[in-house]
Amino acid sequence: MSIKVEKTDKTNELKLTFTVEAEKFDEGMKTVYKKTAKYFSIPGFRKGKAPMSIIERTYGSSIFYEDTFNEIVPEIYEKELKENNIEAVSRPEIEITQMEKGKDLIFTAVVQTKPEIKLGKYKGVEVEKIDTSVVKKELDRMAEKNARMVSVDNRAVKNKDIAVIDFEGFVNGVPFEGGKAENHELEIGSKTFIPGFEDQVIGMKIDEEKDINVKFPEEYFSKELAGKDATFKVKLHEIKVKELPAIDDEFAKDVSEFDTLKDLKASIKEKLVEDKKNQTKYQLEDAVIKEVAKNTEIDIPSGMIETELDNILKDIDGRLAYQGLNLAQYLKLINKSEDDMRKEYEAQASESVKTRLVLEAIVKAEKIEATDAEIEEKIKEMAKNYGKKEEELLENENLKEYLKNNITTEKAIQFIVDNAKIKAAKKAEKTEKTEKTEKSE
């Protein structure tokens, strides 16, 4: 077995020429024959019992070539990459030069490799301190959540009302699919309908019927309707408004285990302060990483971005499964192709890859390591959280390598945060009302 490594005319790309001995290829053919013999029916032999030579004579010796290649090459490929310290970051482009029984197997694989990283300034980068404030917003959110809907019948529809309507849409006098509903609750001002629709509902009175004229946006997901003028016949049945509860001791009793608003506020503040602390930590880390990445030169191979895009789409597909959809169905619903979605997420994928490469470079530059004790501590946490046996997890070398990378990455992030210069954020002037609110909290 031999391998020849050559650089191509492209950055971070290698051409690998593999030569596999004829004996190994022939042994691979025998292995494939044993696995597939049961599928061959040869006259004069019971199914699956025909000798290899008879099958080759009947179908040609090349009948086993493709399966033999797939049988022996993956292990050879991975082994040679490892022994030659080649870190491939893309799927190989394979071209077979010679594949024949009794002869050496010769093939080439063109792969992209991890790029060289020129770290810029990563110690002492300047970022603004993350600013936060809280309790009143959370109380308002809780009040909104516990609001009740009250019908009003002595006035016309206003902004922020919930209008209960029947509607049917027409283009050129013809109704279109999905353009009809009864007793639909529409929050005026939510901008969930076609631009201009909600504005024309304002002023309608109960039991009033009205024709609403709108134009579908040029970029509307349905190509049949995009840019078309439409008329909706609308009838108003009911007007509802949100009635917010008074934020007092009774409210505290209704929405929590506390008897007083004061105790509820204290609890909210404690929780939100902790949440904000974590949020601030992640925002600060993100800001510092982005600043360091800005200073770093990397020519990212397209294969790394494509792999990251594969992972992003796989994650989206997994989340859609909870809604009873898959990615193909979702793309059909929003009238987009997978290529469209890949283009949308390309910048995010590129940033993600760059971040990972920068942190790996910092780990290397600062000789950051994960100790056995730290890895074991993480495994203990996992065993406890997932109900697994600690001993089993400790035997999983892939898991240990994964945890090792996570720990060193966390340390690298903490290193650049610890060495960053945090500037005070510019504070907007507070109104007298805001100051009074904060004092009351």
Buried (B, 14 or more C-beta within 10 A) or exposed (E): EEBEEEEEEEEBBBBBBBBBEBEBBBBBBEBBBEEBBEEBEBEEBEEEEBEBEBBBEEEEBEBBBEBBBEBBBEEBBEEBBEEEEBEBBBEBEBEBEEBEBEEBBBBBBBBBBBBEBEBBEBEEBEBEEBEEEBBBEBBEEBBEEEEEEEEBEEEBBBEEBBBBBBBBBBBEEEEBEEBBEEEBEBBBEEEEBBEEBBBBBBEBEBEBEBEBEBBBEEEBEEEEBBEBEBBBBBBBBBBBBBEEBEBEBEBBBEBBEBEEBEBBBBBBBEEBEEEBEEEBEEBBBBBBBBBBBEEBEBEBBBBBBBBBBEEBBEEBBEEBEEEEBEBEEBBEEEEBEEEEBBEEBBEEBBBBBBBBBBBBBBBEEBEBEBEEEBBBEBBEEBBEEEEEEEEEBBEEEEBBEEBBBBBBBBBBBEBBBEBBEBEEEEEEEEEEEEEEBEEEB
